[in-house]
Amino acid sequence: MGDDMFGPQLQGAFDFTLRFELIFFSIVPSIIWFAALPFYVYSYLKSPPLAHAGLLLWTKLAFALSLVAVQAAALAYFHHPASNCYHRHKDLRVSLGREATAGFWSRSFFFWMNGILVIGFQRNLTKDDIGDIGFETEALYTEFARCWEKANKESKFALLLSCIQAVPEFFVFVILPRFLSIGFNFSQPFLLQRVVSTVSEEHPDPRVVASLIGATALIYTGKSMCAAWYNSYRLKIRIGVRGMLLAALYNKTVRLSTDELSKAAALTLMSTDVNGTQGLISLSYESWAKLIEIGLGLGILAAFVGASCIFTLVPAIISSILSTFATKKMARTRKRWNERIEVRVADTSSMLSQIKDLKMTGLAPIMADKLQQQMNSEVKISMGDRHARSLSWAISALVETAAPALVIGATLFWTRASTGLSVADFYTTLALTQMVTAPFASVLVSLPYWATAWASVQRVQEYLCKEERQDYRTFYMDDSVSEKMPLNPDGSELGQFTDVPAKPDSTSAVQLNNVSVFSLRNACLKVPKGSKTMLCGPVGSGKSTILKAILGEVQLQSGDVSLSSKSVAYCEQEPWVLNDTIEQNIIGNSARDSDRLWKIINICALTSDLDRLPDGIMTLAGSEGCNLSGGQKQRISLARSLYVGADLVLLDDVFSALDIPTASIIRHRLFGKGGYFQEEPTTLIMATNIAQHLEDADFVFEVNADGQVQAVPQKRILSNTSASEPNRCKDNVSDNGTDSKETSVVQVTSSDTEIKHQRYGDWALYGYFFRAAGLRNVILWLAAIMLAAIVERFPPIYVRIWQDNHPHNNLYFIGYAIISFANPVSNMACSLAYFYLVNAAAARSLHRTLANTTSRATLDFLTKEDTGVLLNRFSQDISAATQELPLYVMPTSWLFFTIFIDIGVIASGANYASPILPLFLVLVNGCPRELLSEWISMWTGTETSMGAVARTREFAQTTPLEEDLADSDSLAAAIPDNWPQSGSVEVENVSASYQADSATPRSAFENVSVSIPSGKKVGIVGRTGSGKTSLLLTLLNLLEHSGTISIDGVDIRRVPRNMLRSRITTITQSGIELPGSVRFNINPYPASICPGQLEVTDDMMVDVLCRIGAGLWESIQPRGGLDADMSKLQLSQGQKQLVQLARAVVHKQSVGSKLVLVDEGSASLDQETERRVQAIIDDEFQACTVITVSHRPAALQHVDFFVRMTDGRAEVVPSTGARTETDVDR
C-alpha cells in the first residue's frame, strides 16, 4: 500500500499514508477553521467594546504583522476591543464566574470545578459559591425579543427559530464536539479488536503496542473531552433558552389584560412548559447525532453481513408506525395534563393568598380536599400520557432486541446459509447490530419527549402570541391633540382603536366620552386639571370600573378615554404589598428621596406604626403583607401612590380598611389646609363610599344603579353629609396614639437557613416515597422490573448456551427469537406497573401531605412562610415527583439489575471462551463500565428529583401544626350537634401572642376579660392595629393564648378546631372568592360538618342573593346563575363582601349557628347598601350572639355594648345611645 492509498497505515512501515495525513491533518482542520471563522468574527463584532483603541492596540498589530500574516493582524483589530486585560483576571472571575474565565484545558477536564468541590466538602454549597454563568438573561432576552418581533407568528416553529437565532453561536459550537464524539465511539470496537489480536500474538511488535496505547489514550481522552464540551454547550443552550423564555413570559404577562392574568397560566408555563421547551432544543442535538450513528452503523454492518443488514429496518418501520401513533397520543394527553396542572396551581394560588380567611371560616380543610380531588383527577388524566410513554419504551425495546434476532436469522438462513457463522462472526454480528439498534432505540425513546416537549413549545408560543392589552386611551399635551396611539406598558405602539374621540378640552386631565363597559352605559366624565373629583354610588354600580377604564385595564364596548398625561398612580381597594421592606414597598422603582419619603409617611399616619416596629421602615412586610394589619397595608399602598408624584392619582375606596380617627388624620393631611393635594399640582379621582369625603371634592359624580354618571350639586352634597352623619370626625385628630400591637412581625425564612436541611441522599427518603404506594405494590413492581431486566439480557446468554452446545443447530434460533420478542412485552408491563402501582399512589400521597399540612399549619407559620415558597411546593415539587422522577427511577432500577446480570455473564464467559469472545460479549451487552456510568448519571438525576420528595417530607415533619387535645375525638362526640345552642361567650384573663413558640413572642393583647350573654350584639372598636382582629382570631383558637375562653360553657380548647370554626358563622374583612361556581362559593360546606343540618337548595341560595339586593343576583343570573364561574364574573370588592354575607346567611340557616363573628364585613360598601346589609344581619342573626369589629357607624348601630381595645387591653363600654366609634372613644 503506497502513499496514494487512503491507509491509514503505510504498508511495511510504522507510519500513516500521505493521503491520510493530508486529509485529516490538513484538509479537515482547514475546513473546520473556515466553517467556524464567520461565527468567530460575528461573535466579536457583536461584543461590546471593553477597551479603548490606543498605543497597546497598534503595538499588538505591529507584532501580529511581523509574526503572522496580514489576515491574523486584521483579526486582532477586531479582537482587541472585545478583550480584557490579564491583570483583571481576578475581577473577571468574580463578575463572570469560574467557568467563564477558565481556559481550554481547565474546561475540558473540569479543573475549574476543583475549588467548588473543595468548598462542597467543607460545607453546604450555596448559589453564591457557584458563581455566574458568563452571560446575562437581559442581554439574551434583548436579542430574543428582536428575533421574535421579526418571526412569522403563524409558523409552528416561530418560537424555536427565534431561540436559535438569538444565540446562534451556542447552537453551532455544540456540533463539532458531537461529531468528534461519534468518531471516537465508532473507533472503539476496531481498537478493541486490534488490541485482542495483538495480545493474541506470541511476539507483538513493540511499536504496535506503543501505538495502541497511544490510540487508546487518544480515543478515551478525546471522548471525555468531547463529552465535556458537548454537555457544556448543551447545558448553556438549556440555561440560555430558559432565561430568554422566562423573561419573555414575564414581559408578556405584564402586557396582558387582567382577564388573562386571572387564569394564572404563566405559573405553569414558567415551570412545566419552559422545562419542556428547553429540553426539546437540547434533545434535538442528540437526535440528529443518533441518526448519523445509525447510518454509519448500517454501512459497517452491510460490509460484514451483506444484504441481511436491511432486516434492521423491519422493526424500525414497525416501530416508526407505532411511535407515530404514540407520539400523537402523547401530545394530546400531555396538553390535557398540563392544562389540569394549570387549573390546580391557579386554585392553589387562590387558596394560599386567602389562607388566613379560609382558616377563620373553617374552609381550609375543605379547600385542601378540593385541591386533592383536582390532584386525583390530574393523576387520572395523566394515565393517557403514561400509556403512550410505556408504549414508546416497549417500541424501543422491540428495536433493540428484535433487530439482532432478525439480522441473525437472515444471515443464518440467507446470506450465510451455506457457510454458516463461526462463534467470532456470530458475536461480531451481534456487536455490529447493537451499534445500529442502540442509537435507533435511543431515537425511539426520545420520541415521547419530543411529543410532550412539542406540546410545551406550542403552549408557550400560544401564550406569547396572545392578544395584548390594547390601550385605547388618547394622550394629549398642551392645546393640541395627539394622534391615536395605543401604547404598551413600555410605550411601544400597539394597534388602532376603532372609535375616534372628539377633540378633548385642553383644560381637562381626564375625559370619558360615551363609555360603555360592564355596568356602565354611555358614561361621560370630564375632570379638570388639578381638581379633586370624587365618585360615589351603590355597590357594583361601576365606580372601580371607571378608574380601570382610565387606567386602560378594561376593554371598552364603546366610547373613548382621553388623558392629558401618561403619569398615573393607582391605589386599589385591595392593597397590593410586596414581600419586601416597608421602605421598598413605598419607593418601588422610584428614586429614593428621604425628605419626600418621610413626608409621605407622615401624611399616611405611618410614623407611630414604624416607631413600634422592631426594624422600623426596614421591617419586612411579609408574604401578602402578613406582618401588617389591614389598615397598615392600605396606608402603605396609599403612600406608594403618593410618593411617585404622578400627574394623576386614582384612589379606589382607600379609607375602607381604616378606623375613623386614622382616616380623619389622613383626610386632613390630604385635603385640609396645606394638605398634599393643595401643595402638589396633582389631579385626584377617588371612588368612595364615605359621604364626608365628598365635602373635600371640587367635583362629585354619582354612578347610579343603571350605569349612568351624573354630576352632583354641591348643595346636595352638604345637605346629605350633614344629615347622614352629624358626628363626623374632626380634622385635628392626632395620630400619636396609633398602635400596632396586632401586627405580628416575623422574618421570612430565607433559603440560607433552609440549606442545612437539604440533605437528600438518605435511604429513608426512598422508603418515605415508596411507602405511599404500599409494600405489596412495590414488591410487584420490583419483581416486574427484575423480570424485564432478565428477559432483556437473556438473549446473549441464550446465544452462549447455543454456541457452547450445538453451534450448528439452527433450531436454537427459535428460542432466541421468542426471547427477543418477549422483551418489549415485559418492558411495557414493568413500566405500567410503576405508573399504576407506585407513581400514581405516591403522587396522590405527596399532594395530600402538602395540602393537609398547609391547611393544618398554625397561623404563625403561615404568616412567616412566603406564599411563593408554598406555591412552589404544589407546582414545581409535585411536577418533579410526577413528571421528572419516573424518567429516572425506571432506568435507574433497570440498570441496577442489568449491571449485575452483565457482570455475571462476562465473568462466567471469561473462564472458557477464547480471548475474543469476552470482548464481543462486552460489546453486545454494553460494557459494564458504560452501564455503570449511565447508572451513575441516572442515579444522580434520581437524587436530584428526589429533592422534591425530600422537601415535601421536611415540610410535613417541620411545619408546626394546630394540635387538638389527645382525646379530641371523644370530646367531639360529646359535643351536641346543635352546639353552640345559645352563643354565650366567656373570656377570662386571656392573653394572646404571635409567634408564641419563638424566642421573641409578640403580644397581641393581655388580660382580656369579657362576658357576652347569649343573643347580645357586641361591637369591638379601637385604633388600627390595636388588637381587634386578634381577639376574633383567639375566639376561633387561631392564636396561642392563656386564660379561658368558653362558648356555651365549653372551653374552646376541648373542641376540635375544625369543628369550632365550622360551627361559628364568620364574616372576614376580605371577601373570600373560592375557585369554582357561585353555588360552591355560597355553600362550600359539606353536609358532614354538622350532623342533622338543613339541606341547602338552589332556591334557598337564590332567595338569599335576591334579599341582599344591590343588583347582585341580577348581575349574576345572566352570566350563568349559580353555575357561573366566580372568577369570570369580575365582581367588585363590595360585591364579593355581599357574596360572603350570602354565604354566612346560608351557613347560619343550614348549621343553625348561634354565634356570628364579623370582621369589617361592610368596609367596602356604600352607606345605602351598608344600611340594607345591616338590616339583613339584624334580621337573619336576630337570635344569635353577634360580635362585630368595625369602624363604620352603621355596623355599630344596634350593639348592646362595646369592647374598646387600647394598647392590647380591653375595656367594656356600655352603649349609652352612642352609635359611632368616636362617641365611644370620648
Residue, then its C-alpha position, 0 to 999 in steps of 0.5 A: m500500500g503506497d502513499d496514494m492509498f487512503g491507509p491509514q497505515l503505510q504498508g511495511a512501515f510504522d507510519f500513516t499514508l500521505r493521503f491520510e495525513l493530508i486529509f485529516f491533518s490538513i484538509v479537515p482542520s482547514i475546513i473546520w477553521f473556515a466553517a467556524l471563522p464567520f461565527y468567530v468574527y460575528s461573535y466579536l463584532k457583536s461584543p461590546p467594546l471593553a477597551h479603548a483603541g490606543l498605543l497597546l492596540w497598534t503595538k499588538l498589530a505591529f507584532a501580529l504583522s511581523l509574526v503572522a500574516v496580514q489576515a491574523a493582524a486584521l483579526a486582532y483589530f477586531h479582537h482587541p476591543a472585545s478583550n480584557c486585560y490579564h491583570r483583571h483576571k481576578d475581577l473577571r472571575v468574580s463578575l463572570g464566574r469560574e467557568a467563564t474565565a477558565g481556559f481550554w484545558s481547565r474546561s475540558f477536564f473540569f479543573w475549574m470545578n476543583g475549588i467548588l468541590v473543595i468548598g462542597f466538602q467543607r460545607n453546604l454549597t450555596k448559589d453564591d459559591i457557584g458563581d455566574i454563568g458568563f452571560e446575562t438573561e437581559a442581554l439574551y432576552t434583548e436579542f430574543a425579543r428582536c428575533w421574535e418581533k421579526a418571526n412569522k407568528e403563524s409558523k409552528f416553529a416561530l418560537l424555536l427559530s427565534c431561540i436559535q437565532a438569538v444565540p446562534e453561536f451556542f447552537v453551532f459550537v455544540i456540533l463539532p464536539r458531537f461529531l468528534s464524539i461519534g468518531f471516537n465511539f465508532s473507533q472503539p470496537f476496531l481498537l478493541q479488536r486490534v488490541v485482542s489480536t495483538v495480545s493474541e500474538e506470541h511476539p507483538d511488535p513493540r511499536v504496535v503496542a506503543s501505538l495502541i496505547g497511544a490510540t487508546a489514550l487518544i480515543y478515551t481522552g478525546k471522548s471525555m473531552c468531547a463529552a465535556w464540551y458537548n454537555s457544556y454547550r448543551l447545558k448553556i443552550r438549556i440555561g440560555v433558552r430558559g432565561m430568554l423564555l422566562a423573561a419573555l413570559y414575564n414581559k408578556t404577562v405584564r402586557l396582558s389584560t387582567d382577564e388573562l392574568s386571572k387564569a394564572a397560566a404563566l405559573t405553569l408555563m414558567s415551570t412545566d412548559v419552559n422545562g419542556t421547551q428547553g429540553l426539546i432544543s437540547l434533545s434535538y442535538e442528540s437526535w440528529a447525532k443518533l441518526i448519523e450513528i445509525g447510518l454509519g452503523l448500517g454501512i459497517l454492518a452491510a460490509f460484514v453481513g451483506a444484504s441481511c443488514i436491511f432486516t434492521l429496518v423491519p422493526a424500525i418501520i414497525s416501530s416508526i408506525l407505532s411511535t407515530f401513533a404514540t407520539k400523537k397520543m402523547a401530545r394530546t394527553r400531555k396538553r390535557w395534563n398540563e392544562r389540569i396542572e394549570v387549573r390546580v396551581a391557579d386554585t392553589s394560588s387562590m387558596l394560599s393568598q386567602i389562607k388566613d380567611l379560609k382558616m377563620t371560616g373553617l374552609a381550609p380543610i375543605m379547600a385542601d380536599k378540593l385541591q386533592q380531588q383536582m390532584n386525583s383527577e390530574v393523576k387520572i388524566s395523566m394515565g393517557d400520557r403514561h400509556a403512550r410513554s410505556l408504549s414508546w419504551a416497549i417500541s424501543a425495546l422491540v428495536e433493540t432486541a428484535a433487530p439482532a434476532l432478525v439480522i441473525g436469522a437472515t444471515l443464518f438462513w440467507t446470506r450465510a446459509s451455506t457457510g454458516l457463522s463461526v462463534a467470532d462472526f456470530y458475536t461480531t454480528l451481534a456487536l455490529t447490530q447493537m451499534v445500529t439498534a442502540p442509537f435507533a432505540s435511543v431515537l425511539v425513546s426520545l420520541p415521547y419527549w419530543a411529543t410532550a416537549w412539542a406540546s410545551v413549545q406550542r403552549v408557550q408560543e400560544y401564550l406569547c402570541k396572545e392578544e395584548r392589552q390594547d390601550y385605547r386611551t388618547f394622550y394629549m399635551d398642551d392645546s393640541v391633540s395627539e394622534k391615536m396611539p395605543l401604547n404598551p406598558d413600555g410605550s411601544e405602539l400597539g394597534q388602532f382603536t376603532d372609535v375616534p374621540a372628539k377633540p378633548d378640552s385642553t383644560s381637562a386631565v381626564q375625559l370619558n366620552n360615551v363609555s360603555v363597559f360592564s355596568l356602565r352605559n354611555a358614561c361621560l366624565k370630564v375632570p379638570k386639571g388639578s381638581k379633586t373629583m370624587l365618585c360615589g354610588p351603590v355597590g357594583s354600580g361601576k365606580s372601580t370600573i371607571l378608574k380601570a377604564i382610565l387606567g386602560e385595564v378594561q376593554l371598552q364596548s364603546g366610547d373613548v378615554s382621553l388623558s392629558s398625561k401618561s403619569v398615573a398612580y393607582c391605589e386599589q381597594e385591595p392593597w397590593v404589598l410586596n414581600d419586601t421592606i416597608e421602605q421598598n414597598i413605598i419607593g418601588n422603582s422610584a428614586r429614593d428621596s428621604d425628605r419626600l419619603w418621610k413626608i409621605i409617611n407622615i401624611c399616611a399616619l405611618t410614623s407611630d406604626l414604624d416607631r413600634l416596629p422592631d426594624g422600623i421602615m426596614t421591617l419586612a412586610g411579609s408574604e401578602g403583607c402578613n406582618l401588617s394589619g389591614g389598615q397598615k397595608q392600605r396606608i402603605s399602598l396609599a403612600r406608594s401612590l403618593y410618593v411617585g408624584a404622578d400627574l394623576v392619582l386614582l384612589d379606589d375606596v382607600f379609607s375602607a380598611l381604616d378606623i375613623p380617627t386614622a382616616s380623619i388624620i389622613r383626610h386632613r393631611l390630604f385635603g385640609k389646609g396645606g394638605y398634599f393635594q393643595e401643595e402638589p399640582t396633582t389631579l385626584i379621582m377617588a371612588t368612595n363610599i364615605a359621604q364626608h369625603l365628598e365635602d373635600a371634592d371640587f367635583v362629585f359624580e354619582v354612578n347610579a344603579d343603571g350605569q349612568v354618571q351624573a354630576v352632583p350639586q354641591k348643595r346636595i352634597l352638604s345637605n346629605t353629609s350633614a344629615s347622614e352623619p352629624n358626628r363626623c370626625k374632626d380634622n385635628v385628630s392626632d395620630n400619636g396614639t396609633d398602635s400596632k400591637e396586632t401586627s405580628v412581625v416575623q422574618v421570612t425564612s430565607s433559603d440560607t437557613e433552609i440549606k442545612h436541611q437539604r440533605y437528600g441522599d438518605w435511604a429513608l427518603y426512598g422508603y418515605f416515597f415508596r411507602a405511599a404506594g404500599l409494600r405489596n405494590v412495590i414488591l410487584w413492581l420490583a419483581a416486574i422490573m427484575l423480570a424485564a431486566i432478565v428477559e432483556r439480557f437473556p438473549p446473549i446468554y441464550v446465544r452462549i448456551w447455543q454456541d457452547n452446545h450445538p453451534h450448528n443447530n439452527l433450531y436454537f434460533i427459535g428460542y432466541a427469537i421468542i426471547s427477543f420478542a418477549n422483551p418489549v412485552s415485559n418492558m411495557a408491563c414493568s413500566l405500567a406497573y410503576f405508573y399504576l402501582v407506585n407513581a400514581a399512589a405516591a403522587r396522590s400521597l405527596h399532594r395530600t401531605l402538602a395540602n393537609t399540612t398547609s391547611r393544618a399549619t398554625l397561623d404563625f407559620l403561615t404568616k412567616e412562610d412566603t406564599g411563593v415558597l408554598l406555591n412552589r411546593f404544589s407546582q414545581d415539587i409535585s411536577a418533579a415527583t410526577q413528571e421528572l422522577p419516573l424518567y429516572v427511577m425506571p432506568t435507574s432500577w433497570l440498570f441496577f439489575t442489568i449491571f449485575i446480570d452483565i457482570g455475571v455473564i462476562a465473568s462466567g464467559a471469561n473462564y472458557a471462551s477464547p480471548i475474543l469472545p469476552l470482548f464481543l460479549v462486552l460489546v453486545n451487552g454494553c460494557p459494564r463500565e458504560l452501564l455503570s456510568e449511565w447508572i451513575s448519571m441516572w442515579t444522580g438525576t434520581e437524587t436530584s428529583m428526589g429533592a422534591v420528595a425530600r422537601t415535601r417530607e421536611f415540610a410535613q415533619t417541620t411545619p408546626l401544626e394546630e394540635d387538638l387535645a389527645d382525646s379530641d375525638s371523644l370530646a367531639a362526640a360529646i359535643p351536641d350537634n346543635w352546639p353552640q345552642s345559645g352563643s354565650v361567650e366567656v373570656e377570662n384573663v386571656s392573653a394572646s401572642y404571635q409567634a408564641d413558640s419563638a424566642t421573641p413572642r409578640s403580644a397581641f393583647e393581655n388580660v382580656s376579660v369579657s362576658i357576652p350573654s347569649g343573643k347580645k350584639v357586641g361591637i369591638v372598636g379601637r385604633t388600627g392595629s390595636g388588637k381587634t382582629s386578634l381577639l376574633l382570631t383567639l375566639l376561633n383558637l387561631l392564636e396561642h393564648s392563656g386564660t379561658i375562653s368558653i362558648d356555651g360553657v365549653d372551653i374552646r380548647r376541648v373542641p376540635r378546631n375544625m369543628l369550632r370554626s365550622r360551627i361559628t358563622t364568620i364574616t372576614q374583612s376580605g371577601i373570600e372568592l373560592p375557585g369554582s361556581v357561585r353555588f360552591n362559593i355560597n355553600p362550600y360546606p359539606a353536609s358532614i360538618c354538622p350532623g342533622q343540618l338543613e339541606v341547602t337548595d338552589d332556591m334557598m341560595v337564590d332567595v338569599l342573593c335576591r334579599i341582599g339586593a344591590g343588583l347582585w343576583e341580577s348581575i349574576q343570573p345572566r352570566g350563568g346563575l349559580d353555575a357561573d364561574m366566580s372568577k369570570l364574573q369580575l365582581s367588585q370588592g363590595q360585591k364579593q363582601l355581599v357574596q360572603l354575607a350570602r354565604a354566612v346567611v346560608h351557613k347560619q340557616s343550614v348549621g343553625s349557628k348561634l354565634v356570628l363573628v364579623d370582621e369589617g364585613s361592610a368596609s367596602l360598601d356604600q352607606e345605602t347598601e351598608r344600611r340594607v346589609q345591616a338590616i339583613i344581619d339584624d334580621e337573619f342573626q336576630a337570635c344569635t350572639v353577634i360580635t362585630v369589629s368595625h369602624r363604620p357607624a352603621a355596623l355599630q348601630h344596634v350593639d348592646f355594648f362595646v369592647r374598646m381595645t387600647d394598647g392590647r387591653a380591653e375595656v367594656v363600654p356600655s352603649t349609652g345611645a352612642r352609635t359611632e366609634t368616636d362617641v365611644d372613644r370620648 
